[in-house]
Amino acid sequence: MNYQSSEKLLNIENLENLKGITCGEDHTFALDENGNVFAFGKNDKGQLGLGHVWETEKPELIPSLKGKVKEIH
């Protein structure tokens, strides 16, 4: 995967009504207003909680957190 650093907000496909976003070196998590958390990035050990172990360039809903999260940091 080819990652780029940016200081400006990018339009990310399939993410709307975001309440929060947090990023690590190799991954990103986004929270929407409905309490859903989406993850994307490096996931070779399943660290994103998506139920698989491959990297993802597009945000995927973390099924176990659907509708349960109030805020992220």
N, C-alpha and C positions, 0 to 999 in steps of 0.2 A: 504494500500500500504506500502511496505517496502522500504524506501529510504536509500541510503548510501552516505556518503560524500567521495569525491575523489579529489585528486590534479592532477590527470593525465587525459588527454583527452581520452574519451571512444568512440568507434565506435558505432554510433547510427544508427540503421536501418532506411533506407529511407531518410536519410539526406545526401546530397552531395553538393559540391561546396558552402560551407558555407562562408559567408562574416563576420558574427558576431554572438555572442551568449551572452546571459545575463541570470542570474539566480537570483531567489529570494529564500526565505526560503522553499516554497512549490511548485515552478513552474520554468519552463525554457522556454525561447523564443530563437529561432534561425532564422537568416536571411540568405537566399541564394542569390546568385549572380543575380537572376532574380527579386529581390525585394519582394519575398514571405516570409512571416513570419509563422513559425511553433511553436506551443505551446504544452506543456505537463506538467502534474502535477495536483495539487489540483484545483478543478473547481466547488466546491459545490454551488457557487452563480453565476456561469457563468462568473467569472472574467477573463477567458482566451479568451473570445470572440469567442468561437467555435460554438455557437448556441445550446449548451446543457449544462447540469449541473452535469455531472459525471466526475470523475477523469480519466485521461488518462495516461497510461504508455508510449505510443508511440506518437511521434510527429504528430500533425494534423495541416493541413493548416488552417490559419485563413482566411475564405472566403472574408471578407470585406476588407482585406489588400492585396489581391493577386496582385502582381506586382507593389505595390505602395510605398514600404518603401526603403529608401536609406541607412539608418544606424540605429542601435540600441545601447543602452548603458546599 
